[in-house]
Amino acid sequence: MKTEAQFENADVNMARRSFLHYAGAGMAALSVLSAASCKKDHSKPQMTTGIDIGATGDLAILNYAYALEQLEAAFYINVAAHMYTGASDDEIALLTDIRDHEVAHREFFKAALGTHAIQALTPNFSSINFSSRASVLGAAKAFEDTGVSAYNGAGYLLKSADYLLLAGKIVSVEARHASYIRDLISPSSFADSTVIDSNGMDKPQSIAQVLAIANGYLTTKVSAINYGYKAY
């Protein structure tokens, strides 16, 4: 049986092999933005505790997404490496697929941001019992619902049309994950009123709201103070 580290290495290699195909125009656009930001004389950021996503427009939002994808990838790597008792073959296959998607998302942002990427975060999953189906799926639901609401809540802050397109592609995958997890827990709950508003649209959450949730599963806390939000 593979160890967690072996799962991680295999997943990173998979993500890197598909990266150029996945990134498309957004990667080229980010290179231009990164080069431009290096030439600017930014004011000294405010002092914060933990890791801050930064103050520079699209780069800050991409680091915000990168932080969330790090957390989701770490969670599903644990799930796949220590599958809960009683998991069906379908559950094992599809949760492994979700792991691969999240690792690909994480590696995309890491490679795209380059030297502008925040550091690797340290998760804290002590509140999750990975041998319990209810505990794992409950946490997965929280991560996926939060991820969808995060992309929907921060998308309007992106100035680059290329980044907005990429965010739309990723959030649509996250919504597929959320629907699957929700139906595993309670059939037909994939689009109930807790996540969909009266107009049939996903409910967004602000950066501050999302980081307050995410930081509950992180030893390394993430803030958005320099971007103008109180994160925790």
N, C-alpha and C positions, 0 to 999 in steps of 0.2 A: 504493500500500500504506500502511496506517495506521502511524503511528509508535507507539512504546510509550506516549508521553504521551497520544495520542489514544485508545488503548485504555483507558487509565486513566480519562480523563474520561468516556468513554462508559459504562464500567462503573459509575462512581460515580453517574452520573445514573440508570442503570437501577436500582441498588440503592435510591436515595433514593425513586424513584417507587413502589417496592413496599414501602417500609418500614412504613407505617402498617398495611397489610394483614398484613404478616409479624409485626410485634411483638405485637399483641393485648394481652391483659391484662398481660403481663410488663412492658411499657413503663410502664403506669400504676403498677404496683407498685414499679418501680424509682424513679419520681419521688418516691413517698412515702418510700422508703428514703433517697434522696439528700438530701431535705429534712431528714429526721431526723438524718442524720449531720452536717449542717452545724451543728446546734444543740448537738452533743455536744462536750465538751472532751476531745479525744484527747490522750494523752501524746505527747511528742515522739518520733518514730520513731528507730530506730537509724540510725547512719550506714552507708550502703552505697555501693558503686560501681555505675555503670550505673543502670538504672531498676528501682525496686522496685514490686511490684504493690500494696503497701499492707498495712495491718493490719486494715482494717474488714470483717469478715465477708464477706457476699455480694459487696460491691463489689470486694474483693480477688480473689475467684474469677472474677468477670466480667472484671476487668482481665487476669487470667491467660489466660482464653479469648480476649480481645481481642488480646493479644500473639501468640498462636498463629495466629489468623485473619489478622492483619497479615502474618505470615511466609508463610502459604500463599497468600494473595491475591497478594503480590508475586512469588512463584515462578510461579504460573500465568499472571500477566500477561506475564512474561518468556517462558514457554513459548509462549503464543498469538502473541506478537509476533515470535518467532524460532523458528518451528516446525522441529523437527529434520528432517534429511534422510530422505526415504523414508516420511514419515507418510502413512497412508491417509486417504481422505476421512472415514471413520468416526472415526478417531483424532483428526483435526483438529476435527470437529464435537463429539465428546464431551469432549475436553480443553478446548475453548472453553466448553462448558457448565459444566465443573468450575470454570473461571476465574470465570464469572458467579456461581456458587454461593458461592465463597469471598469474592468481593468483597461480595456481599450480606451474608454473615455478618459480615465486617469492619465494614461500614457500620452494621449493626444494633447491634453493641456500641458503636461510636463514638458514635452518636446517643443510645443509651440511657444510657450513662454520663455524657454531657455533660461538665461541668467536672471530673468525677471520673476521666475517662479518662486513662490514661498517654499520654505523647507518642507521636508517630509514630516507629516504629523504622526503623533503617537496616539492610537485609539485606546479607549478604555471600555471594554465590553463586559465588565464584571457584573453588570446587571442582567446579562443575557445568559440563559442556560442553553448552550448549544446542543444538548442532548434532548431537549424538549421541543416538540413541534410547535406547541402554542407559544412558547417564548421566542423561538426563532421567527415564526411567521408574524408575530406581533411586532417584533423589532423591524422586520423587513417592511411591513406595512407603514410603520412610522417613517422609515428612511425613504421609501418610494413616494409616499404622499408628500413628504416634506420636500423631496427633490423636485417633484413636478411643480409645486407651489413656488419654490425658489426660482426656477427658471422663468416661470410666468411673472413673478414679481420683480425680477431684475432685468428682463429682456429689454424693456423700454429705455434703460440706461445706456445700452450699447449704441455707440455712434456709427460703427462700421456695419454696413449692410451685409458684408461677408460673415462677420461674427454673429449677427442676428440670424442669418440663414443656418449657420452651424448649430447655434443654440436651439433653433426650431427643430433641427434634425435629431438632436440629442434628447430634448424634452419629449418628443413623440415616442422615443424608445422607452424613456423612463415611465411614461404613462402606460405603455403596454405592460411593463413590469408591474406597476401598481395595480392594474386591473387583474392580472394573473394572481398576484398575492392576495388581493382582496377576495377573489372568488375561491381561493383555497381555504380561506378562513370562513367565509360566509357566502355561499353561492348567490349570484345576482347583486352583490354589493359593489360591483366594479365601478359604478357611477352614481352612487347615492348622494343625498343632499349634504353630507358632511364634506364632500370635496367639489361638488358641482353646484353652481348658483342657479337662480331662477331663470337665467338666460341660457342655461345649458353650457356654461363655460366653467373651466377649472378656476377654483378660488386661488388667488395669488397670496403670497406672504412676503413681507418686507425682509430685507437683509437682516435687520435686528431680530425679527421674530425667528427666522430660520437659524441664525447662529446661536440663539438662546437654546434651541433644541439640539443642534449639532454638538455644542460644547458639553452637553450632558454625556456624550459618548467619546469625548476627547480628553486625554491627559494634557496635550498641547492645546491650549485654548486659542481660538481665532477671534479677532476683533475687526471691526470696520470703522474705527474711530477716525482714522485719517481721511476716510472717504466721507465722513460726516454722519455716521450712524453709531449709536451705542450698541455694542454687540452683547455685552453681559455685565 
